[in-house]
Amino acid sequence: MGRPENYEWTEEKIEILKKYYPIRDYKNLFKELGYDDIDCIRHKAMRLKIAVIGYHYTKDEIKFIKDNYEKMSYKEIGDILNKSDSGVATQVKNLGLIKTAKWTEEELNLLKEKYPYHSNEYLSRNILPNRNKESINLMAGKLKIKKAKEQNNKVYDKEEILSMLLGLSKKLNRTPLIEELTITGLPSDTTYRRRFGGYKNACRLAGLEPNYDLWGRAKIFYSSNGDICFSNAELIITEFLITNKISYEKDKMYCDIVDDFRCGTKRVDWFLNDGSIAEYWGYPKVEDYKPSMELKIQICKDNKINLIEINRKDLTKLHNIFSQYI
């Protein structure tokens, strides 16, 4: 293509340079500019101080950062993209993104009123949904707001605790995980340990089957539809389905879909309206995880169910994976 003689850098051409050069989209850059002399283009970009961003980052990865930098920590994004948290932080800065918005007067008033009497987890989930625990704790420190003594020393009646636990189990339609207690306003597992000798004992006294979380460190997230998600990855996929208006049912029982004795109490991550099942494999290489994963795959195969398998590396390619539904 070369460079036309007497080429003039108009304002329109400079805007094209600003649009495509930082993300190294040279194909469109050459097409829109009308020439492909990369050395001249780089020289012009340097004079205008237009830097390349996203070095070693694909366009999908940059889009993923833009979509999630406010919802996730840099480390969480880095774990998914296999990048360092400092590298992600650099990309956020280079992209000109602002991590957090300024606190509003309404938020500050809510913080002053509610902070002393609720956990930061509960505040983040229910009172100040646009603020994470770290942000809440930092602002409380700046305002010198402290937790009320009664929050830590409140004495709960045993019957009251069991009643609260039963109420939550009915709402969830299962035994709550330990991590779900404080974020829904119940006493922490420490209280159950003091009053009953352990959370499992409290569950049994309430007539509930203890919920043995395989990993013991699950974090609970809620989608904009109110679905419970047990990881950032699940939340990302669920929000993608919501945003793209793809109908789904979260955590549907396998036995409600197919008559197979192997289903047991297994649940589907997402049951789509065409009968397909979407599963996210969070720990495919962990030995204790493989049997359940492989059994689900086999159940779908034997019953001719279309299974959409999603791994961590696929989180930036959801448009491709669910292209037929968009």
C-alpha positions in Angstrom: 0.0 0.0 0.0 2.9 2.4 0.9 2.4 6.0 1.8 0.8 8.4 -0.6 2.8 11.5 -1.5 2.0 14.7 0.3 0.1 12.7 3.0 -1.6 15.1 5.4 -2.4 14.2 9.0 -5.8 15.7 9.4 -7.7 15.8 12.7 -9.8 12.8 11.4 -6.6 10.8 10.7 -5.2 11.6 14.1 -8.4 10.3 15.7 -8.1 7.1 13.7 -4.5 6.8 15.0 -5.7 7.3 18.6 -8.4 4.7 18.2 -6.4 1.8 16.6 -2.7 2.4 17.4 -3.0 1.9 21.2 -4.6 -1.6 20.8 -2.3 -2.5 17.9 -5.2 -3.0 15.5 -3.0 -2.4 12.5 -5.3 -4.0 10.0 -8.0 -1.4 10.5 -5.4 1.3 11.1 -3.8 0.8 7.7 -7.2 0.5 6.0 -8.6 3.8 7.5 -5.3 5.7 7.1 -4.9 4.6 3.5 -1.2 3.5 3.9 0.8 1.0 5.9 4.2 2.6 6.5 4.4 1.4 10.1 7.7 3.3 10.8 6.0 6.6 9.9 2.9 5.8 11.8 5.0 5.0 14.9 7.0 8.2 14.5 3.7 10.2 14.4 2.3 8.3 17.4 5.5 9.1 19.4 5.3 12.8 18.5 1.7 12.8 19.7 2.5 10.7 22.8 0.1 8.0 21.8 1.3 4.9 23.6 0.6 1.3 22.8 -1.5 -0.3 25.6 -2.2 -3.9 26.4 1.3 -5.2 25.4 1.1 -9.0 25.5 -2.7 -8.6 26.0 -5.2 -9.6 23.4 -8.2 -7.5 22.4 -10.4 -10.0 24.3 -8.3 -9.7 27.4 -8.4 -5.9 27.3 -12.2 -6.0 26.9 -12.4 -8.4 29.9 -10.4 -5.9 32.0 -12.7 -3.0 30.9 -15.8 -5.1 31.8 -14.6 -6.3 35.2 -12.0 -3.9 36.7 -14.7 -2.3 39.0 -16.2 -5.6 40.1 -13.0 -7.6 40.7 -9.6 -7.1 42.3 -6.5 -6.9 40.1 -5.4 -10.2 41.5 -8.7 -11.9 40.6 -8.5 -10.6 37.1 -4.8 -11.6 36.8 -5.6 -15.2 38.0 -8.2 -15.5 35.2 -6.0 -14.0 32.5 -2.8 -15.6 33.8 -1.2 -12.2 34.3 0.3 -10.5 37.4 -1.8 -8.2 39.4 0.7 -5.4 38.9 0.5 -6.0 35.2 -3.3 -5.7 35.3 -3.0 -2.5 37.4 -0.7 -1.0 34.7 -3.3 -1.8 32.0 -6.1 -0.2 34.0 -4.0 2.9 34.4 -2.9 2.9 30.7 -6.5 2.5 29.6 -7.5 5.6 31.7 -9.9 3.6 33.8 -11.0 4.9 37.2 -11.1 2.1 39.8 -13.6 3.7 42.2 -16.1 6.5 42.0 -16.2 9.3 44.6 -18.4 8.5 47.6 -21.7 10.2 47.5 -23.2 12.0 50.5 -25.9 9.3 50.7 -23.3 6.6 50.9 -21.4 8.4 53.6 -24.6 8.8 55.7 -25.4 5.1 55.3 -21.9 4.2 56.3 -22.1 6.3 59.4 -25.5 4.9 60.3 -24.9 1.2 59.5 -21.2 0.5 59.9 -21.2 0.1 63.7 -23.8 -2.6 63.6 -23.1 -4.8 60.6 -20.1 -6.7 59.1 -18.3 -5.2 56.1 -19.4 -8.2 54.1 -23.1 -7.5 54.9 -22.7 -3.8 54.2 -21.1 -4.5 50.8 -23.8 -7.0 49.8 -26.9 -5.3 51.1 -26.3 -1.6 52.1 -23.5 -0.3 49.9 -23.5 -2.6 46.8 -21.1 -0.4 44.8 -18.4 -0.6 47.5 -16.3 -3.6 48.3 -15.2 -4.6 51.9 -11.8 -3.0 51.6 -13.3 0.3 50.4 -15.8 0.3 53.2 -13.1 -0.4 55.8 -10.8 2.3 54.4 -13.5 5.0 54.4 -14.7 4.0 57.9 -11.1 4.5 59.1 -10.9 7.9 57.5 -14.1 9.0 59.2 -13.0 7.3 62.4 -16.2 5.2 62.6 -15.8 2.0 64.7 -17.8 -1.1 65.2 -20.2 -1.0 68.2 -19.2 -3.2 71.0 -22.6 -4.9 71.0 -22.0 -6.1 67.5 -19.2 -8.3 68.7 -20.7 -9.2 72.1 -24.3 -9.7 71.3 -25.6 -12.8 73.0 -28.0 -14.8 70.8 -30.6 -17.1 72.1 -30.1 -20.7 70.8 -33.6 -21.0 69.6 -33.3 -17.7 67.8 -30.2 -18.8 66.0 -31.7 -22.1 64.9 -34.8 -20.3 63.7 -32.7 -17.8 61.7 -30.8 -20.7 60.2 -34.0 -22.6 59.2 -35.4 -19.4 57.7 -32.3 -18.9 55.5 -32.3 -22.6 54.4 -35.9 -22.3 53.3 -35.0 -19.2 51.2 -32.1 -21.0 49.6 -33.9 -24.3 49.4 -30.8 -26.0 50.9 -28.5 -25.9 53.9 -26.6 -22.5 53.9 -22.8 -22.5 53.5 -20.8 -21.0 56.3 -19.8 -18.1 54.0 -23.5 -17.3 53.4 -24.2 -16.6 57.1 -22.9 -13.1 57.7 -23.7 -11.8 54.2 -27.3 -12.5 54.8 -27.4 -11.0 58.3 -27.0 -14.2 60.4 -24.4 -14.6 63.2 -21.0 -15.8 62.1 -19.8 -19.4 62.4 -17.9 -18.3 65.5 -21.2 -17.7 67.3 -22.4 -21.2 66.2 -19.1 -22.7 67.4 -19.5 -21.0 70.8 -23.2 -21.9 71.3 -23.3 -25.4 69.7 -19.8 -26.6 69.4 -19.7 -26.0 65.7 -21.8 -25.1 62.7 -22.4 -28.8 61.7 -23.9 -29.4 65.2 -26.2 -26.4 64.8 -27.4 -27.7 61.4 -28.2 -31.2 62.8 -30.1 -29.6 65.7 -32.1 -27.6 63.2 -32.9 -30.8 61.3 -30.7 -29.8 58.3 -28.1 -31.9 56.5 -24.7 -30.2 56.9 -23.5 -28.7 53.6 -20.0 -29.9 53.1 -18.4 -27.4 50.9 -15.7 -29.3 48.9 -13.2 -26.4 49.0 -14.1 -24.8 52.3 -13.3 -21.4 51.1 -16.1 -20.5 48.7 -17.0 -16.8 48.3 -20.6 -16.0 47.6 -21.6 -13.5 44.9 -25.1 -12.5 43.7 -25.9 -11.7 40.1 -28.2 -8.8 39.1 -31.0 -11.4 38.9 -30.3 -12.5 42.4 -28.7 -15.9 41.5 -26.1 -17.2 44.0 -22.7 -17.7 42.4 -19.8 -19.4 44.1 -17.0 -17.7 42.3 -16.2 -14.6 40.3 -16.1 -16.9 37.2 -19.7 -18.0 37.8 -20.7 -14.4 38.3 -19.1 -13.3 35.1 -20.8 -16.1 33.1 -24.2 -15.4 34.7 -24.0 -11.7 34.0 -23.0 -12.4 30.4 -26.2 -14.5 30.0 -28.3 -11.8 31.6 -26.7 -9.0 29.5 -27.2 -10.9 26.3 -30.8 -12.0 27.2 -30.0 -15.7 27.1 -32.7 -17.5 29.1 -31.3 -19.9 31.8 -32.1 -21.6 35.1 -29.3 -21.6 37.7 -28.5 -24.6 39.8 -31.3 -26.8 38.4 -31.2 -30.4 39.7 -29.9 -33.0 37.1 -32.6 -35.4 38.3 -35.2 -32.8 37.2 -33.8 -32.9 33.7 -33.1 -36.5 33.0 -34.1 -39.8 34.6 -30.7 -41.3 35.5 -29.8 -42.9 38.8 -26.4 -41.3 38.7 -27.8 -37.8 39.0 -28.1 -38.0 42.8 -28.1 -34.4 44.2 -25.9 -33.0 41.4 -26.9 -29.5 40.1 -26.5 -27.9 36.7 -24.6 -24.6 36.6 -26.9 -23.2 33.9 -29.8 -24.9 32.2 -30.6 -23.2 28.9 -34.0 -22.9 27.4 -33.1 -25.2 24.5 -32.3 -28.0 26.9 -28.6 -27.5 26.8 -26.5 -27.6 29.9 -23.6 -25.2 30.6 -21.0 -26.2 33.2 -18.0 -24.2 34.4 -15.1 -26.5 35.4 -13.3 -24.5 38.0 -10.8 -27.1 39.1 -10.4 -29.7 36.3 -6.9 -30.8 37.3 -7.8 -31.4 41.0 -8.1 -35.1 41.8 -11.1 -34.7 44.2 -12.9 -32.6 41.6 -12.4 -34.8 38.5 -14.9 -37.7 39.4 -17.9 -35.3 39.7 -16.9 -33.5 36.6 -16.4 -36.6 34.6 -19.7 -38.1 35.8 -21.6 -35.0 34.7 -19.9 -35.3 31.3 -20.9 -38.9 31.0 -24.5 -38.4 32.1 -24.9 -35.7 29.4 -23.2 -37.9 26.8 -25.3 -41.0 27.6 -28.5 -39.0 27.6 -27.7 -37.1 24.4 -27.7 -33.7 26.2 -25.8 -30.9 24.6 -23.1 -29.9 27.1 -21.4 -26.6 26.9 -18.1 -26.9 28.8 -16.4 -23.7 30.0 -12.9 -23.4 31.5 -11.1 -20.5 33.0 -9.4 -19.6 29.7 -12.8 -19.3 28.0 -14.0 -16.4 30.2 -12.8 -13.9 27.6 -14.4 -15.8 24.7 -18.0 -16.1 26.0 -19.3 -14.4 22.8 -17.9 -17.2 20.8 -19.1 -20.0 23.1 -22.7 -18.7 23.2 -22.7 -17.2 19.7 -25.7 -19.3 18.6 -27.9 -17.8 21.4 -27.0 -14.2 20.8 
